[in-house]
Amino acid sequence: MRIFKYIISFVIIVTSHISSAQVKDIGSNGDLDDFIKITDSLKKPRLARLPQGERIAEAGKFLLGKPYLEKTLETTLNEYYTVYNFKGFDCVTFFETSWALETTAKKYLPATIDDYIKELTNHRYRDGIRNGFQSRLHYTSDYFYDNAKRGNLKEMTREIGGDDAKLETKPINFMTTHPNLYAQLANDLAMVAKMDSIERMIGARGGFYYIPKEDVEDIEKGIHTGDIIGITTNILGIDCSHTGIAIREKDGRVHFMHASSAMHKVIISPTPLAEYLEGNSHQTGIMVYRPLEQK
């Protein structure tokens, strides 16, 4: 989850202006090789003709077994560049990498690393514009809301959950109540104030909907492969404690593809998502959002 997980990335892209999505460096040869391999594979007829969600899942499968890394975006205090890395992931960078790879492969011919960074920046930052630490979409419900507002995602939680969907209205304020956990906040009262304003904006929306975990098995037929899943939590101040990608396996059940801190790598859960949720007392349910085709 973005709230807890950031580490120095192996590869960074340096920009000449904070708010620009253009990049100057293409990263290491290893990352460029991975990018070319994955996007070229996604363009092949067998995968190119698949629905978008299945292509996102296929992009994620290329990353299976890659190591879990904490603090994958912790490379700059001021967000001067967009970080990308195909060597290791936290739960958020895993789903957004898979999503951005699919979008790039679909939209661009040929697809370049600059195109990928453009798509990644569009998903990761408020209104698609990188403009300092506060512009990153740190909270999962905010990430989903902002991307849905811009037509990148569609909220499916209430549509799939129906009467089972519940409204959560607790305060979302973990970052400003725990500033010591963030290098960008620990000694910067002005940045804390900016984040407080964002948290208040999130609160003013009146909460977010989720499907309680005891109802997930009953509604999972409405979840599609490639849907992005936010796992809601009862931890104070936080909306979601984990994220990943839904994938329907050969058993006909929806499983969970994610960067697992417990398994130290990207995996597909061996048990269905509904059973996976039962194993954690802090997990309360799921939010479901579906990526939309971008032109």
LINFEN-V457625 format. One record per residue. N is the residue number from 1. BURIAL is 1 if it has 9 or more other C-alpha atoms within 8 Angstrom, else 0. Layout:
N_BURIAL ; N_BURIAL
This chain:
1_1 ; 2_1 ; 3_0 ; 4_0 ; 5_1 ; 6_1 ; 7_1 ; 8_1 ; 9_1 ; 10_0 ; 11_1 ; 12_1 ; 13_1 ; 14_1 ; 15_1 ; 16_0 ; 17_0 ; 18_1 ; 19_0 ; 20_1 ; 21_1 ; 22_0 ; 23_1 ; 24_0 ; 25_0 ; 26_1 ; 27_1 ; 28_0 ; 29_0 ; 30_0 ; 31_1 ; 32_1 ; 33_0 ; 34_1 ; 35_1 ; 36_0 ; 37_0 ; 38_1 ; 39_1 ; 40_1 ; 41_0 ; 42_1 ; 43_1 ; 44_0 ; 45_0 ; 46_0 ; 47_1 ; 48_1 ; 49_0 ; 50_0 ; 51_0 ; 52_1 ; 53_1 ; 54_1 ; 55_1 ; 56_1 ; 57_1 ; 58_1 ; 59_1 ; 60_1 ; 61_0 ; 62_0 ; 63_1 ; 64_1 ; 65_0 ; 66_1 ; 67_1 ; 68_1 ; 69_1 ; 70_1 ; 71_1 ; 72_1 ; 73_1 ; 74_1 ; 75_1 ; 76_0 ; 77_0 ; 78_0 ; 79_1 ; 80_1 ; 81_1 ; 82_1 ; 83_1 ; 84_1 ; 85_1 ; 86_1 ; 87_0 ; 88_1 ; 89_1 ; 90_1 ; 91_1 ; 92_1 ; 93_1 ; 94_1 ; 95_1 ; 96_1 ; 97_1 ; 98_1 ; 99_1 ; 100_1 ; 101_1 ; 102_1 ; 103_1 ; 104_1 ; 105_1 ; 106_1 ; 107_1 ; 108_1 ; 109_0 ; 110_0 ; 111_1 ; 112_0 ; 113_1 ; 114_1 ; 115_1 ; 116_1 ; 117_1 ; 118_1 ; 119_1 ; 120_1 ; 121_1 ; 122_1 ; 123_1 ; 124_1 ; 125_1 ; 126_1 ; 127_0 ; 128_1 ; 129_1 ; 130_1 ; 131_1 ; 132_1 ; 133_1 ; 134_1 ; 135_1 ; 136_1 ; 137_1 ; 138_0 ; 139_1 ; 140_1 ; 141_1 ; 142_1 ; 143_1 ; 144_1 ; 145_0 ; 146_1 ; 147_1 ; 148_1 ; 149_0 ; 150_0 ; 151_0 ; 152_1 ; 153_1 ; 154_1 ; 155_1 ; 156_1 ; 157_1 ; 158_1 ; 159_0 ; 160_1 ; 161_1 ; 162_0 ; 163_0 ; 164_0 ; 165_1 ; 166_1 ; 167_0 ; 168_0 ; 169_0 ; 170_0 ; 171_0 ; 172_1 ; 173_1 ; 174_1 ; 175_1 ; 176_1 ; 177_0 ; 178_0 ; 179_1 ; 180_0 ; 181_0 ; 182_1 ; 183_0 ; 184_1 ; 185_1 ; 186_1 ; 187_0 ; 188_0 ; 189_0 ; 190_0 ; 191_1 ; 192_1 ; 193_0 ; 194_1 ; 195_1 ; 196_1 ; 197_0 ; 198_1 ; 199_1 ; 200_0 ; 201_0 ; 202_1 ; 203_1 ; 204_0 ; 205_0 ; 206_0 ; 207_1 ; 208_1 ; 209_1 ; 210_1 ; 211_1 ; 212_1 ; 213_1 ; 214_0 ; 215_1 ; 216_1 ; 217_0 ; 218_0 ; 219_1 ; 220_1 ; 221_0 ; 222_0 ; 223_1 ; 224_1 ; 225_1 ; 226_1 ; 227_1 ; 228_1 ; 229_1 ; 230_1 ; 231_1 ; 232_1 ; 233_1 ; 234_0 ; 235_0 ; 236_0 ; 237_1 ; 238_1 ; 239_1 ; 240_1 ; 241_1 ; 242_1 ; 243_1 ; 244_1 ; 245_1 ; 246_1 ; 247_1 ; 248_1 ; 249_0 ; 250_0 ; 251_0 ; 252_0 ; 253_1 ; 254_1 ; 255_1 ; 256_1 ; 257_1 ; 258_1 ; 259_1 ; 260_1 ; 261_1 ; 262_0 ; 263_0 ; 264_1 ; 265_1 ; 266_1 ; 267_1 ; 268_1 ; 269_1 ; 270_0 ; 271_0 ; 272_1 ; 273_1 ; 274_1 ; 275_0 ; 276_1 ; 277_1 ; 278_1 ; 279_0 ; 280_0 ; 281_0 ; 282_0 ; 283_1 ; 284_1 ; 285_1 ; 286_1 ; 287_1 ; 288_1 ; 289_1 ; 290_1 ; 291_1 ; 292_1 ; 293_0 ; 294_0 ; 295_0
